[in-house]
Amino acid sequence: MGLWLKYLKLCKFAYGIKKPHAIYRMRLDSLSRNKLNLIKYQWYFYRNVEGLNPFKSIYFLIFWMYLGYV
């Protein structure tokens, strides 16, 4: 995800593509499969990679969890 955000910061706009262009495989022991364990990595990303303050990090973490649920 960080790579795409880095590119989007360099561009003025982006278009969404509705057709999938990749295959996504989930293993039983993968990080993506266990969302509770993924929260700490997502928090690390917001704080250390994006450099967000704790309040913005909490906001985006809650938003990320909501979108993962619906």
C-alpha positions as CSV (number, residue, x, y, z in Angstrom):
1,M,0.0,0.0,0.0
2,G,2.8,2.4,0.8
3,L,4.1,2.2,-2.8
4,W,0.8,3.3,-4.3
5,L,0.4,6.1,-1.8
6,K,3.9,7.3,-2.7
7,Y,3.0,7.4,-6.4
8,L,-0.3,9.2,-5.7
9,K,1.5,11.9,-3.8
10,L,3.5,12.6,-6.9
11,C,0.5,12.7,-9.3
12,K,-2.2,15.3,-9.6
13,F,-4.9,12.8,-10.2
14,A,-5.6,9.0,-10.6
15,Y,-8.2,6.9,-12.2
16,G,-9.7,3.7,-10.8
17,I,-9.8,0.6,-12.9
18,K,-12.7,-1.7,-12.3
19,K,-11.2,-4.8,-14.0
20,P,-8.8,-6.8,-11.8
21,H,-5.3,-7.0,-13.1
22,A,-3.8,-9.3,-10.4
23,I,-4.4,-12.5,-8.6
24,Y,-4.5,-12.3,-4.8
25,R,-3.9,-15.5,-2.9
26,M,-4.4,-15.8,0.9
27,R,-2.6,-18.5,2.9
28,L,-3.9,-19.7,6.3
29,D,-0.8,-18.2,8.0
30,S,-0.7,-15.0,6.0
31,L,-0.6,-11.6,7.7
32,S,-3.6,-10.4,5.6
33,R,-5.8,-13.2,6.8
34,N,-5.7,-12.3,10.5
35,K,-7.0,-8.7,10.7
36,L,-6.4,-8.4,14.5
37,N,-2.7,-8.9,14.0
38,L,-2.7,-6.6,11.0
39,I,-3.8,-3.7,13.1
40,K,-0.4,-3.2,14.6
41,Y,1.3,-3.2,11.2
42,Q,-1.3,-0.7,9.9
43,W,-0.7,1.5,12.9
44,Y,3.1,1.3,12.3
45,F,2.5,2.3,8.6
46,Y,0.5,5.4,9.6
47,R,2.9,6.5,12.3
48,N,6.3,5.7,10.8
49,V,5.9,5.5,7.1
50,E,3.3,8.2,6.5
51,G,4.5,10.3,9.6
52,L,1.0,11.0,10.8
53,N,0.4,12.2,14.4
54,P,-1.4,9.8,16.8
55,F,-4.8,11.5,16.4
56,K,-4.8,11.2,12.6
57,S,-3.4,7.7,12.9
58,I,-6.3,6.7,15.1
59,Y,-8.8,8.3,12.7
60,F,-7.4,6.5,9.7
61,L,-7.1,3.2,11.5
62,I,-10.8,3.4,12.5
63,F,-11.7,4.3,8.9
64,W,-9.5,1.4,7.6
65,M,-11.2,-1.1,10.0
66,Y,-14.7,0.2,9.0
67,L,-13.9,-0.2,5.3
68,G,-12.6,-3.7,6.0
69,Y,-15.8,-4.6,7.7
70,V,-18.4,-3.4,5.2
